[in-house]
């Protein structure tokens, strides 16, 4: 039970963003990144997004 709590706590501030290469998603990505939000971005073509984001953002 304690292990599950740790996993939940470690992802509490993590936001999954889909559509980050699109018009709205791209602007949302910029806004969240400026706020210092932890992000995981889902992309159809991850290589197109990796060049545009900082190393702290996980792209899958």
Buried (B, 14 or more C-beta within 10 A) or exposed (E): EEEEEEEEEEEEEEBEBEBBBEEEBBEBBEEBBEEEBBBBBBBEEBEEBEEBBEEEBBBE
